[in-house]
């Protein structure tokens, strides 16, 4: 076990999860491959969505992978940062909208 | 920006480049020859000569950061008319149908137009690798679109992005704007128009340490963006992988990307690309008449493996048509992913 939880080299070893459960891994990677193909959305558009989601879920492997992929597919730095802001806005909004729940509770119990 | 050659940079010496590429001890990269041997494709042999690619000189009006030729205004190597005449004699005797003119900026060779006219008299199809900005560089080049049209030349031009930022970062300030103006001039004389027979093809190559994305998707996007933003039309987009040599090798080393880039090329090795790599149907001629398997081998001083036929003076079509290709680690650049050649990807 390494002294830290995240290791950049582990990204390239993603496929090795099949060593412990091949059938499910095969199904996942097959599904994953299908999801990112050109379809109703282009592979390029999906890459930018993945970049935003990677930030929202704060997965360093995914951020590494989709920063490269989105740039390689032609997005500019500004477009990629706007996608990160979309993730931030949704995450921030998700926190703040719970403020209504807080307000409801306070209004319920206060005199 | 100056060429590595004028700067007397250590990478201007091709032996130093090859030492880095072949240094297995330091990088532990799998040997390209062994990779081919494992799939029964070694030695790789030419399957005839369909394309006669001539580098008419290293002089260029641009100094691109990725240039495998190390071309620029400070390069003085230029093909003479005598050497061109040797090319013409060979072409007249052979059934080679395509002549691919490259440089530097081939138009800067003072005998360029004469050479084109003479090749055309032989009934050959001519490709000119035009960097676009040369058309705007001087008044005497403004009529190049008409000259190209008159000789039914296929124009192949680099445009690494449909955005100014990426293009200028790779090819120099102002290149994007001038390229757009030049493309409009080519369109104005009929290039890129459906059914005109005047082919205008663009070349994408990555502005960074990564491989090209899907050629098909890029072509679609380029066509939409260039038409929408500038009213520009073209025929096809060729996605080309940057070879880890010369200035691009310098970029990879100085940016710390060399090992990762080589790993990318190697892990993306595609056996299906082998059959269609350009060295199998091309012979590459240098400004001084020497013969190579491709433009990249030429820039690494790797002469063809036919000791009796290494110069135009000794051109032996039969021997050269079945020659074993000289392979080094940079060859991974032509077999990665969908493969890469002067005509774009080579495998689905």
Interface residues (C-beta under 8 A of the other chain):
Chain A: X38 X42 X43 X44 X68 X71 X72 X73 X74 X76
Chain B: X161 X163 X165 X166 X206 X208 X210 X211 X213 X214 X217 X218 X221
